[in-house]
Amino acid sequence: MTDSRDSESRARFPFSAVVGQEQLKLALILSAVSPGIGGVLIRGEKGTAKSTIVRGLGPLLSDHAGRGRVVELPIGATEDRVIGSLDLTSVLRDGRADFTPGLLARADGGVLYIDEVNLLADHLVDVLLDAAASGRVTIERDGVSHTQSADFVLVGTMNPEEGELRPQLLDRFGLAVDVVAGKDIDERVEVIARRMAFDADPETFVAEHADDEHELAERISSARAAVASVELPVAELRRIAGICAHLEVDGLRGDIVVARTAAAHAAWRGVDTVDESDVRAAVALALPHRRRRNPFDESGLTDEQLDDAMDAGDSAAGPPTDGPDADGPDDDGPDDGGPDGDGPQGNPPEGGTSQSPAPEAIDAPSDSESSTSHNAPGPQFGPATTPTGRRLRTLRVEGIGDGEPGRRSRARSRRGQTTHAIDFERGRPVHLFATVLNAAARSAPRPRIVEPDLRAAQRVGQESNLVVFVVDLSGSMTARRRLAAVSELCVDLLRDSYTRRDRVAVVVARGTQASLVVPPTKSVDIAVRRLADVRTGGRTPLAEGLLMAADVIERSRRSEPERRPLLVVLTDGRATAGPDAAARARGAAAHIARRGVDSVVVDCEQGMVRLGLAADLAAHLGGELMAIDELSRSALHRSHPAA
């Protein structure tokens, strides 16, 4: 860890001397002016002065009783180191359970910097974001209750190629900035010249920029003092709400963060009232990462998108509905009526009766049609490579595993959250708090720890899994509505696996045999592309698909024995390929159940008449049954209790 005691003895590259990266510098300054914004997430390539700028911000905040500092939180930090722990010296010397503050308290009044925040354990990120938003951290554990001040600017950096933050955590960062190296030749030359000058004589370089640093620190301090008195007119609130609605931002946190950021920007400019320019600056920083629905989308807002959003905000900021135009035909916003005059309640276009898809029965092939051409190639399954944006609840494997770190199922971990104290065994981490309390209870007031006092810490984190998809793409599944729904769901499930760092494999069942379209891989992007090219139609070799999935799981167990599998079957349950197809499918399902594989069957059957064959398959698998209609309305959830 690097904190003020290590780094303040060395000269730091001045914040004001950094060339370029104006959006990043503005985001950091606004978060310093109003820490309630929630911090800054910095995404991008290495070598773009991210760390230099962040470390340079600390001294500018030293007006807080001289506490300005940058505290760096290492990826391997434990929960006790982050939030605080028992003061062993106090317990051993005086028999008192006093509390030693952690890194959050050390960062009070300064900057808490986390490099590669997307690799940090999720439960620690939750604690950090809560503290950054509230300015305090409260610990209730093991008989000790403690509250401490934690008023810091939270800054995290990440490389998106190494994995995404889960959507809930991404949304909790107030501002986000994508950084890239500048392309301007003169700017790059100036960066090189300044860096070489600093390396040659740091003290002289810092002294040359001391006046700029002092002026910047004074301006931040003045803006901090003034931000609470900045007026946010109703018209600007309406503008913010209209922009967020136009950009389809989920929830209301985005609206609130934009409002806080706009007020901070006004204070930074030295004015006492927020105007449109403040809102525009806030939107560019606070909303791009909230629009990103899935890992395959590009992040950010283009200038054209930002202009369109501001136009929507202009309309929303206009006169309220009780004004002179209140009786007009359109009071629902700028997008309600287009050139054709048809709003969401309007009549359908001439020549059509409805915009909803035709009933499935119209498009479904008959059994006779399927039987005559079950081996003929049908339409492609893709190209629906854009997820719907629905957020799926986590499919979890039952129990607690020992797999690689990830974000799906519960697993024992040396870095996870400490849940409780257990009997000590060699190789397990020591639960210091419980161990010391044992010793204190036995030999107070001057306890001495002996071997029988030792207690071990049970830590539980999350692991990644092998998720094997068996997708039924036979003729009975190729009705237009059903095929579109299954395609969208597949991409959503693959996207979910991407964010949880799983390995995925895809087995397709159609015609007379099954095929392994995607061998186990972590590249979900490749899986989506390959699945989109698969042909559909023909009979349903369901038993072959299940047996191939079982073989994939068995081979994976030999190469990665600690990676637990999860089987997801998307089918209507109709097994039609080969002799005694239904019985063979039930036998294959029972074989997988005996192997102890957790499974979920997604029933893709639709229409008025339903045979319920997927339920029978789920029963033989010993897995959970979920209807595709239910998944479309809500989310996917494993109901197994956590052990």
NORQUIUR-V589592 format. One record per pair of residues at least 24 apart in sequence whose ideal C-beta (glycine too) atoms are under 7 Angstrom apart, sorted by the first residue. I is the first residue (numbers start at 1). GAP is how many residues later the second one is. Records with the same first field share a line. If there is no record, write none. Layout:
I = GAP / GAP
//
This chain:
1 = 71 / 73
2 = 70
3 = 66 / 68 / 103
4 = 65
7 = 48 / 63
8 = 61
11 = 191 / 192 / 195
12 = 43 / 44 / 47
13 = 39 / 43 / 185
14 = 42 / 192 / 195 / 199
15 = 38 / 41 / 42 / 45 / 198 / 201
16 = 193 / 196 / 197 / 200
17 = 177 / 192
18 = 31 / 34 / 35 / 38
19 = 168 / 171 / 172 / 175
20 = 162 / 167
21 = 27 / 28 / 32 / 158
23 = 154
24 = 29 / 153 / 155
25 = 28
27 = 148 / 150 / 258
28 = 25 / 26 / 29 / 127
29 = 191 / 239
30 = 231 / 234 / 235 / 238
31 = 122 / 143 / 144
32 = 25 / 29 / 121 / 188
33 = 187 / 190 / 191 / 194 / 231 / 234 / 235
34 = 193 / 226 / 229 / 230
35 = 97 / 100 / 116 / 118
36 = 97 / 224
37 = 137 / 138 / 220 / 223 / 224 / 227
38 = 91 / 94 / 95 / 134 / 135 / 136 / 219
39 = 93 / 114 / 115 / 116 / 134 / 135
40 = 115 / 133 / 135 / 137
41 = 115 / 117 / 132 / 135 / 248
42 = 113 / 114 / 115 / 135 / 137
43 = 115 / 117 / 133 / 135
44 = 134 / 135 / 136
45 = 135 / 136
47 = 134
48 = 131 / 132 / 133
50 = 107 / 129
54 = 57 / 59 / 101
57 = 54
58 = 52 / 53
60 = 153 / 156 / 157 / 160
61 = 48 / 49
63 = 154 / 158
64 = 45
65 = 44
67 = 41 / 42 / 43
68 = 41 / 42
69 = 41
70 = 40 / 41 / 43
71 = 32 / 35 / 36 / 39 / 41 / 42
72 = 41
73 = 30 / 39 / 41
75 = 41 / 44 / 45
76 = 339
77 = 26
78 = 337
79 = 45 / 338 / 339
82 = 42 / 45
83 = 44 / 54 / 56
84 = 55 / 62 / 64
85 = 347
86 = 346 / 347 / 350
88 = 344 / 348
91 = 345 / 349 / 356
92 = 355
94 = 351
95 = 345 / 349 / 350 / 352
97 = 47
99 = 45 / 47
101 = 47
104 = 27 / 33 / 46
105 = 43 / 44 / 45
107 = 43 / 45
108 = 41 / 42 / 43 / 44
109 = 42 / 43
110 = 42
111 = 41 / 42 / 44
112 = 40 / 42
113 = 42
114 = 42
115 = 42
116 = 41 / 42
117 = 39 / 40 / 41
118 = 40 / 44 / 45 / 46 / 47
119 = 43
121 = 294 / 295 / 340
122 = 44 / 47 / 285 / 340
123 = 294
125 = 44
128 = 26
129 = 40 / 43
142 = 291 / 292
163 = 338
164 = 131 / 335
166 = 241 / 333
167 = 224
170 = 119
171 = 82 / 119
174 = 83 / 112
175 = 86 / 110 / 111
176 = 112 / 113
177 = 108
178 = 121 / 122
223 = 44 / 45
226 = 41
227 = 36 / 37 / 40
229 = 43
230 = 33 / 36 / 37 / 42 / 43 / 44
231 = 41 / 42 / 43
232 = 27 / 31 / 42
233 = 40 / 41
235 = 82
236 = 26 / 38 / 43 / 81
238 = 78 / 79
239 = 37 / 40 / 74 / 77 / 78
240 = 39
241 = 75
242 = 70 / 71 / 73 / 74 / 75
243 = 40 / 66 / 67 / 69 / 70
246 = 63 / 66
247 = 40 / 44 / 62
249 = 38 / 41 / 42
250 = 40
254 = 32 / 33 / 36
257 = 29
258 = 24 / 25 / 28 / 29
261 = 24 / 25
279 = 34
280 = 30
283 = 26
293 = 94 / 96
294 = 93 / 201
295 = 200 / 203 / 204
296 = 89 / 199 / 229
357 = 123 / 124
360 = 119 / 121 / 122 / 246 / 247
361 = 246
363 = 116 / 117
364 = 115
365 = 110 / 113
370 = 105 / 106 / 169
374 = 101 / 137 / 164 / 165
375 = 136 / 137 / 163
376 = 161
377 = 158 / 160
378 = 100 / 157 / 158 / 159 / 160
379 = 99 / 157
380 = 152 / 153 / 154 / 155
381 = 92 / 106 / 150 / 151 / 153 / 155
382 = 105 / 149 / 150 / 151
383 = 149
384 = 100 / 103 / 104 / 107
385 = 106 / 143 / 147
387 = 104 / 105 / 108
388 = 100 / 104
390 = 102 / 245
391 = 244
392 = 100 / 101 / 104 / 243 / 244
393 = 242 / 243 / 244
394 = 244
395 = 171 / 205 / 241 / 243
396 = 242 / 244
397 = 68 / 167 / 169 / 201
398 = 200 / 242 / 245
399 = 244
400 = 60 / 243
401 = 62 / 161 / 163
402 = 160
403 = 60 / 61 / 62 / 159 / 160 / 161
404 = 59 / 60 / 159
405 = 56 / 58
406 = 56 / 57 / 58 / 94 / 95 / 96
407 = 55 / 92 / 93 / 94
408 = 54 / 55 / 56 / 57 / 92 / 94
409 = 53 / 54 / 56 / 155
410 = 50 / 52 / 232
411 = 50 / 51 / 52
412 = 47 / 48
413 = 46 / 47 / 48
414 = 45
415 = 46
416 = 43 / 44 / 45
417 = 42 / 43 / 44
418 = 39 / 41
419 = 39 / 41
420 = 38
421 = 34 / 35 / 36
422 = 34 / 36
423 = 33
424 = 30 / 31 / 32
425 = 31
428 = 28
429 = 27 / 28 / 30
430 = 24 / 26 / 27
431 = 24 / 25 / 26
464 = 36 / 37 / 38
465 = 37 / 98 / 99 / 100 / 101
466 = 36 / 37 / 39 / 54 / 87 / 90 / 97 / 99
467 = 30 / 35 / 37 / 99 / 101
468 = 37 / 39 / 81 / 84 / 85 / 97 / 99
469 = 24 / 35 / 37 / 38 / 99 / 101
470 = 37 / 39 / 75 / 76 / 79 / 97 / 99
471 = 35 / 37 / 99
472 = 37 / 68 / 70 / 98 / 99 / 100
473 = 35 / 36 / 37 / 61 / 63
474 = 35 / 36 / 64 / 65 / 66
475 = 62 / 63
476 = 64 / 96 / 98
477 = 95 / 127
478 = 58 / 59
481 = 125
482 = 122 / 124
483 = 53
485 = 143 / 147
486 = 84 / 118
489 = 81 / 113 / 139 / 142
490 = 41 / 80
491 = 37
493 = 75
494 = 30 / 33 / 34
495 = 29
497 = 27
498 = 26
503 = 60
505 = 47
506 = 25
507 = 38 / 41 / 42 / 45
508 = 26
509 = 31 / 32 / 33 / 35 / 36
510 = 26 / 27 / 28
511 = 27 / 28 / 30
512 = 27 / 29 / 65
513 = 28 / 31
514 = 27 / 30 / 31 / 34
516 = 32 / 36
520 = 32 / 36
539 = 37 / 38
540 = 34 / 35 / 36 / 37
541 = 36 / 37
542 = 29 / 33 / 39 / 43
543 = 32 / 38 / 41 / 42 / 45
546 = 39 / 42 / 43 / 46
547 = 41
550 = 41 / 42 / 45
553 = 44
565 = 32
566 = 32
567 = 25 / 30 / 32
568 = 32 / 34
569 = 30 / 32 / 33
570 = 32 / 34
571 = 33 / 43
572 = 31 / 32 / 33 / 41 / 42
573 = 30 / 32 / 40 / 41 / 43 / 44
574 = 39
585 = 32
586 = 34
589 = 28 / 31 / 32
590 = 30
592 = 29
593 = 27 / 28 / 29
598 = 25
599 = 24
600 = 24 / 26
601 = 24
602 = 24 / 26 / 29
603 = 24 / 25
604 = 24
//
